[in-house]
Amino acid sequence: MPNNLPDEGNPVAQQTDNRPPALKPALESMTLLVAAVIVHDKATNRVVLLQRSENAKFAQGMWDLPVGKSEPGEPITETAVRELYEETGLTVKPESLKVAHIIHGAWGVESPNGFLTVVFATHEWTGEPENREPRKHSQVCWIDTDAIPDAFVGTTASALHQYLDGSSQVSLDGWNQAA
């Protein structure tokens, strides 16, 4: 009978519930989890976009979807709801979010080990868009879908256009893809 030694993934903490014990974090493989939201008013065919300010960490002056990082232990739908409200003042219910696109990036700002952005779409919200983070954004507004600005963050622009076209639901960014 082979002697199966345990791997280095020894439990880090004792748990008192019925979940299996947690393993040490695989820090070298950590991927930043991000949520973005397409608020689409189908009646007027417009979407809520924001323009990044000169103080933004990246993509200064570029347009983008409401987007943000997940907090530890936070479900991705809650990240989407929270970030949308924090940035635009719009309120959505998690159950109104539908997955529209997935972006898997090999590298990103604050995510040297890559990022995974789940892009949700919703057609149900309350409130009117407002710029709730003026240090990060120069404006938040409705934009007609036939007038999406060209100066748009590449990954989310691709996700938005693919959503509007009803096409591919997964994008890869920065991965070396052999032909």
N, C-alpha and C positions, 0 to 999 in steps of 0.2 A: 504494500500500500504506500503510495507516495506521501511524502511529508509536505503538506501544503502549508507553507508559512504565510501568515497574514501579510498583505502588502503594506506600504507605508501609509495607507489611508485609514489610520486608526481614528476612532471617534475622538472628537475634541471636547465634547461636553455630554454629560449624562442627561437624558431626557426622561421626563416622568409621564409623558403621554404615550400613545400607541404608535407613534411614528418611529421608523428605524433611526438609529443614531446618525447624527450628521458626521460627514467626513471632513477632513481638512480642506480648506478652499484650494482649488487648483488655480492659484494666482497667476501663473504664467499664461493660462488660457482664458482668463476672465474677459468677457466681451461686454461692453457697455450696452445696456438695454434702454431703448429710447421709444417714445410714442409720439406720433404726429396725427393731426386730425384735419380732415377735409370736411369743412362745414359747407355743404352744397345746397343752395336754395334752388331746387329744380324748377319752381314756378317762374323765377326770373333768370335762371341759368347763370348764377354767380356764385363765387366762393369767397370765404374769408381768408385774406392773406395779411401778412405783416411784412414791413420793411425793416431790416436790421439797421440799427443806428451806427454812427461812427465809433461808439463805445463798445459795440458787440465784440465777443471773444473771437469770432471769425465771421467771414462773409459780410464785412461792413458795407452798408448801402444796398445789399442784395435783398430780394424778396424771398419769402419762405412761407411754409405752412406753420401754424402754431405747433411747436415741437419742444420736447424736453426730456430730461433724463428721469429714469425710474429711481425711486428711493429704495433702499434695502428692504426686502420683504413686501414691497407694494405690488399688487397685481397690475399688469400692463394696462388694463382698462381703467383702473383708478388713476394711473399716471396720466393717461390721455385726458380724463375728466378734469383732474387737478391742473395740469399744464394749460389746457384750453381756458379754464376759468382764470388762472393766474395771469395769463397773457392778454386775454381778450374780454374777460367779463362774461362770456357766454357760458351757459350752464347746459350740460347734456347728461343724460342718464346712461350709465354703463351699458345697459341692455339695448340702447339705440345705436351703439357703435357696431359697425360691420367692418371686418378686415377688408381693406381695399388693395393693399400692397405690402410687400416685405422688402426691405433694403438690407443687404448684408455687405457691410463695408470692411475692408481689410485693415483700415487705419482711419482714425479721425481725431479731431481736436479732443483732448482729454481721454482718448481711447486708443492708446498705442497698440492694444491687442485686438482692435476691431470693434465694430458696433453692429447691433441689429436694431433696425427701426421698424416697428409695426405701425403702418399707416392705416388709420381707420377713416371711414367716411360715415357721416351722419346727415340726415335730412330733418332731424328734430332737435330743436334747441330752444332756449328761452334767453331773452335779453337782446341787446344791440351791441355790436362790436365796439370796443373802446380800447385805447392804448393804456393798459394797466402797468406796463413796465417801460416808461419813457426813457430810462437810461439804456435799455437794451434795444428798443424799437423806436424808429422815428414815426411810424404810423401803422395803424391796424384798420383795415377797411374791406368792404365788399368790392370784388373785381369781377367784371363780366368774363365768362369762360373763354370768350373769343378775343379777349384783350389781356391775357396773362403776360406780364412783363418778361422781357428777354433776360434781364439781369436777375436771375433766379438761382438759388442754390441748386447745383446740378442734380444731386440725388433726389431731392424732394420734387424738383421740377419734372424729372422723368417719371416719378411715381404719380404725380398729379396728372400729367398728360396721358399716361397709360390708363389711369382710372377713368378719365374723361372719354378716352377712346374705347374703353371696355376691353383692353388687351392685356398683355402679360401681367402677372401679379407678383413676380419676383425680379429684383434687380441685384446685380453684383457690382461692387465698386472697388477697384484697386486690387482685385485678385488676378494673378497671372494665369490666364486661361490659354492652355495650349490648343492649337487648332487641330 
